[in-house]
Amino acid sequence: MSDDLIRLTATEAVAKLKTREISPLDLIDAAEARIAKVDPEVNALPTRCYDRAREHAKRVMAEPRDGRENQPGWLGGLPVAIKDLMDVKDVRTTYGSLLFKDHVPTASHPLVERIESKGGLVLAKSNTPEFGAGGNTFNEVFGRTLNPWNTALTCGGSTGGGAVAMATGEVWLAHGTDHAGSLRRPASYCSIVGLRPSPGRVTRGTPNNLWSSNSVQGPMARNVPDLALFLDTMAGFDPNDPQTFDAPAISFSAMVAAPVMPKRIAFTPDFNGRVPVDRETREICARMVRKFEELGATVEEACPEIGPECVDVFLALRSQHFLVDRELMLDKFPGQLKEDIVWQVEQGRKQTPSRIAWAERERAALYRRFQEFFKTYDLLISPGAATPAFDVALRFPTHVDGVKQANYQSASLISSAITMISSPALAVPCGFDQYGRPVGLQIVGRPRAEAVVLQAAALFEKATGLDKLLPMNPKFGTIPPTLESPSPPSRGEKDLG
């Protein structure tokens, strides 16, 4: 019975919860058994709160049926994972930092409150890099999270724990965040789906960066209908976040249940050579994108110009974001933050107002080029990540398609460029490379066009059937010979093997 419940999709589980064919307590028991079986091999959910989830489940079960179960996004007692960057009341929340290794919040983040108000049960906290900074999920509190398709490899970052929990069936839905690709790259590496919503679609709560659109909250799932369900749970106006707006009149789940394929789709393997992408990844994506033609769309190779300055533009904006977020903490706790965070804050301190102004002008020009492009094309599709999963001992891939990467952000340009245009972007599985590493597509739409992106992804997913491979048991493997050997350990990497 436990294995049967784990294999239910989130949508199927919620349907059974509504008819009371199963109970939330049944799902908690099944998830607890699954976590005990697989998490020692992957370290995805280091903090569990089973007793709290069971108490919440009893409250959900005792609530009268007053129509709430028919609201979009109603979860009805479904266990979910929350990234360890987000406060959950009375649950240890570390942000992946030794500074907060014993931190237990007295109140939940507004998004957690929203999820719980719609019947989501917080079962566990998923692992993350320190303060979410990095393309590989490790920290000095909990150690490394391993890719279940090959435990010698990274699961990506920073929502690595959530992606692994999805792939292995530890829970049915996972929350995540995305700044430079933190929902999209782990999804590509773990053969699941992850959505970076448009800024304002999902509340960020009350961060100091209230006026920045770079970092967003969003859903992860095993398949697109489940992703739409969790987006319905999350979406809507929140007075804590001035960028938020009302949820759509027609739910995302309803749109995915009756999908329509867009007419014109553009595909780019590498943005006209501006973005280094692994050769085999380019070939797999170019082959699989033709599925959209079989589904009725016209597919053409085309893309907006992103320009050679795009990496520097994003770094300038990201450094300013980190300066707002972490400058005071860096001053208060010198020598106690991850080197990637220190580097990013110091970059922010050094850059001039003119540099920030330049970056904002360039971002505005980039946005205008994309909006002109979207007058012709309904969607833009690219590889979901520049490389497949790399050695888990590396902070980031030092080379991509033979091109040396200057820093840990350089290898993320295929996703960070999309961050700057405020568009929804969804990672969906499209196959495996010669070493069995998952490869994903990134599907990008116009700002606030999540429904169009989700519908196209749902039709593509049904055509490939790759979602049927989940949940899977972790596999032990070796590092493919094409990958670099690890660089010397830096702070945050020692004793984490």
N, C-alpha and C positions, 0 to 999 in steps of 0.2 A: 504493500500500500504506500509506503514511504517513497519508493522509487517511482511509482505511478504518479504521485502528487508532484514530485520534483520535475517530472517530464511534462507536466501541464504548462502551456504558455500562460503568461499573466492574464491574458484575455479569457482563456478557458477557465482558469482558477477563479477569477472574479465572477464569471457566469455561474459557476457551481456554488460560490459563496452566496450569491443572490438567491438561489433556489434552496439554499441550506442543505444541499447534497453533501457538502463538506463544511467544516467549521474552521475559523481562523486558528484554533488550537491544533487542529490536524496539520495545518500548513507549518506552524511553528515547530511541531515535533519532526516533521519531515525535513525541514531546513536544518534543524539542529543536528539531525543524524547525518545529513549530507555534508555539513560543515566539518563535523568530526571526522568524516571519512576522507575528504579531499583537501581541507585547508592546511593540514600539516605539510603538504607537498608544495603549496603555492603561496601561502601567507597573504591571502587577499583580505580577510576580515579579522584583524587581530583583536578588536574589541567587540564583545558580544553582550547583549542586554536582554537575555531570554526572559527573565522574571518580569522586567518592565513591559516587554512585548506581550506576555501572557496577561498581565493586569489590564493592559489596554484592550487586548482581544476580548476579555470578559465584558468590558464596558461597551464595546462595539456590538457584541452579541445581545446585550441587554437593551440596546436602544430600540425604540419602536420603529416599525416600518412606516415612515411618513412621507415617502417619495424621494428621500435623499439618495436612495440606491439607484434612482434613474437619472441622477445628475451626471453630466460629463465628468469623467475622471474619478468616479466613485470607485474605491478599492475594496471596501467591504471587509477589511481584516486581512489584507494581503501583506505579508512580510516584505520589507524593502531594506536596502542598505543606503546609508548616508555617508558621504565622503567625510573623512576626518578633518576637514577644514571647517565644518559647520557645526555650530553648537546644538546639542541635544540635551535637554534638561535632565539632570541627574545621571548623565552618562559621561564617562571619561572622554574628553575631547582634547587631543594633544597638538593638532595642526602639524604633526610630524616633527615636533621640536622638543628637545630636552627641557627647554625653558617651561614647557607646559605639560610635562610628562605626568603630572598628578592633578591636572586641571579638571574640575567637574563643574560645568556651568549650572547656574541656578535658573536659567531660562533658555528656551529653545529659539533658534533662528526663525524669523517669520515664515520662511519657506517650509521648514519642518512643521511648524504649526499648521500651515495650509495642508501639507500632505497628511498629517495626522487627523485633521478635521474631516478629511475625505476618506477616512478608514484605512489609511496606510499604517502599518505597524513597523516601527523602527526596530529591526532585529539586530543590527550590527553596524559598526563604523568601518568603512573601507580604507585601506592603506593609501598613503599619498606621499610624495616627496615633501620635504620640509617647507611649510607654507605654500605648497603647491608649485614650487619652482623647480622645473626640470623635466626632461623627456624620458626619465627612467624612474620608476617608483621604488625609492629606498629612503630610509631615514635612520637616525641613531636610536630611536625609541623602539621600533618594531622590526627593523631590518628590511630585507629586499622582498618584493613580490615577484614571483616567477611566472613566465608565460606558460600556460597549460599545454600548448601545442608542442612546446619544447622547453623544458625547465632550465636549460642552459642559457635561454635568451630572455631579454627584457619583455615586459608586457606594455612598455611605453609609459608615458606620464602626461599629465599628473593624475588622471583618474584611472590609474592602473589597477588598484584594488577592486574598483567597481567593475571594470571590464573583465577581470579574471573571475569574479564572483558570478557574472552573467554566463560566461562561457562554460563554467563548471557546474552550473545549476545550484549554487549555494542559496540564492534568493531569486525572486522573479523579476525584480526591477532594481535599478541602482541610480542614485543621484550623482551628478558630477558637476564640474566647473570647466570652463574653457576660456583661455586667454590666447594662447598661440597654437592651440590644437589639442588641448587636454581631454576633450571628449571624443575627438575624431581620430587621433593617432592610436590611442589604446584600442579603440574599436577596430581599426584596421589591423592591428597586430594580433588581436584575439578573435577575429572573425565574428564580431557581433555588430550591432548598430548603435551609433551615438549621434546625437543631434546637438549642434550649437545653434540655439534659437536666435532670432533677431533680438538686439538689445531692447529691453522693456517687455518682452513677451513673458519672462519669468522674473519674479522679484529677486534682487540681490540682497534684500534686507537693508541694513544700515551701515554699509562700509564707508570708510573715509573717502573713497573714490566714487561718490554718488553721481558725479557728473561725467564720469568716463564711461564710454560704451565698449571698452575693450574686453573686459572680463564679464562673463555671463554664467548663469546657472542653467543646467539642462538635464535631460534624461538619457539613460542607457537602457538597452533591452536586448533580448535575444532575437527579436524580429520586429518588423516595422509596425504591425498593428499594436503590439505591446508598447512600442515607443510612442505612438500616437495617444494611447491610453494615458501614459504617464505625463505626457505633455499637457493633456487636458487637466490632469490633477494639478499641475504646477501653474498653469497660465492664469493671468488675470491681474487686475489693478491692485496695487498695494500702496497705501499712503506713505509707508516708510521709504519707498523708492520712487522718486519723481519721474523716472523714465518709463514706469510701467503704464500699461493701458488695458482696457477690458478684454476678456476672452472673446473669441469669435462667436457669432450667433449660431453657426453650425460647428459642431465639435470636430476636432481633428480625427477622432475615431470614426465618425460618420463619413467624413471625406475619404478616409482610407478604405472603408467598407465598400465604397462604390468608386474605385479609382478611375481616373481618366488620364491617358498618356498625353503629355504636352506635344505640340506639333513639331517644334524645331528645337533641337538640342545641339549645343556646341561641345566638342571634346578637345582637350589639350593634354598632351602627355607631359609637357614641361614648360608651358608658357613661352613658346618660341625659343626654347633654349635658355631662358633666363633663370630657370630653377633646375638645378641638377637633380635628376631622378634616376634611380637604379634601372639599368637597361631592361632586365627581365620584368621588373614592375611595369615599365612603360609598355612592353609587349603584351603582357597579360591584360592590362587595362584597355589597350587599344583593341584587342580581340573581343573582350567581354562587353565593351560599350556598344558593339554591334547588335547586342540583344535588344537594345532600344529600337533599332530598325525593325526587327522581327515583331516588335510590339506596336508598330505603327508610326513611330516618330521618324523624322528626317534628322540624320546625324551628320554634322560637318565638322571638320577640324578647323577650329577658330578659337581665338581668345582675345581679350583686351590686352593692351600693352601695359605691363607692370613696371618696366623700367629698371635699370641697374641700381637705382638709388633706393629701391623698395626695402631692402634689408635694413639700411641705415634709418629710413623713415620709421619703420616699426620699432627698431631699437631705441630711437629717441623717445617715441611715445611710451614704450614699455618702461623705459628708465624713469620717466616722469611719474608713471603709475607706481613703480616701486618706491620712488622717493616719498610720495604721499603715504604709502602703506607702511614702509619699514624704516624710515629715517630715524624716528624717535627711538624705536626699538634697537637699532644698530648703535645709537649713542648710549643707550642705557645698558646694553649687554655687549660690549666690544669683545670680539673674538669668539662669540658664541653662536653666530649664525653661519649657515651654509655659504661656501665661497661664491656660489652662483648668485645668491641674494646680495652679498656684500658687493660683488662686482657690479650688479645692476644698480644698486643704490648709489655707488660711487660714480657710475656713469651719469646718473641723474644729477648728482651734485656738480659735476664738472661742466655739464652742457649749459650754454648761455640761453637767455630768453630768445635771442635771434634763432638759435638752433631749434628750439621748440616751435617757434613761429614758422620756420621753414618746413618742419615736419608736418605741421597742421595744414599748410598750403598744399604740400605734396599729397597728403591724404585726401584733401578735398578734390584735387585734380584726379586722383585715382578713382574716387567715388564717381565722379562725373563720367569718366571713361567707361566704367562698368555699367552705369545706368543707360548710357547711349548704346552699349552693346546689348543690353537686355530689351531694347526696342526691337531687335531682330530675333533674338533667341530667348526661349522660355527658361532654359537651364544651361548652366555651364558645368561640365563634368571633367574631373581630373583624377589622377591617382590620389588615394587618401593619405598617403605618406610617401616621403621621398625614398625610403628604403623599407624593406621588410624588417622584422624584429632583429635586433643586433645583440651582441654579447652582453649578458646581464651585468658584467663587471665594468662596462663602459658607462660614463656619464652621458655620452652622446656619440653618434657615429662620426669618427674623425674624418672620413672621406665618403663622398657620395658620388657614384659614377666616376671615380677617379679624381674628383675635385676635393681638395682639402677644405674642411670647414673651419672657419675662423673662431667660432665660439658655439655654445650650445643652442643658440637661437638660429644659426645659419641653416641648419638642417631642417628647420620648421617652416621655411618660407612658403611652401605650397599650401600650408594652412594659415599662417599668420597674415599673408597677403589678403586672404578672405576676411579675416578678423577686421581689417581696417575698412571694409566697405559695408559693415553692419548688415550683412546678408545672412539668412539661415543657411547652414551647411551640414549635410548629413553624410556620415561614413557608413557604407554598406558593403558586406563581403562580396568579392568577385572571383575568388579562387585562391590557389596556392602556388608558390614557386617550386623550383626543382628540389628544394630541401624541405618541403612541407610547411613552409612559413606562410601564414595567411596574408593575402593582399586585398586591399579595399579600394572602392571608388569614393570620391568626394563629390556629392551632388549639391550644387549651389544655385539658389534662386534669387529672385528680387527681394529686397527688404520686406519683411513681414509675409512672405509667400511660403510659409511653412507647409501649408496644405498642398501646394503644387509639388514641392520637394518630396513630401511624404507619399503622395500618390504615385509618383514616378518610381520611387524606391520600392514601394510595395509591389508594383507590377514586375519590376526587375527581380526582386527577391523571389517572387512566385515562379518566375521563369527559370531561375538558377537552382532553386531548392536547397541552397547552402545553409539556410537556417535549420534544416532538418538534421544537421550534424550535431546540433546542441540539444541538451547539455552533454559534455564530454568529460572523460576522466583524464587527469593530467598525464602527459607523456614525457618520459625522460629522453634526452637527446644530447647531441654534441653541437659545438659551434661550427657552422658551415665554414669551409676553408676560404671563402671569399671575404670573410670578415676580418677586421683588424684585431690584433691582440690588445688586451687592456692597457690603458695608460696607467701610470703610477697612481695609487690611491690618493685621494684628496679628502679633506674633511667631509664626513658624511658617508664615506665608503669603507672605512676600516672596520674589520670584524663583522662584515655584513654578508659574507659569502654563504 
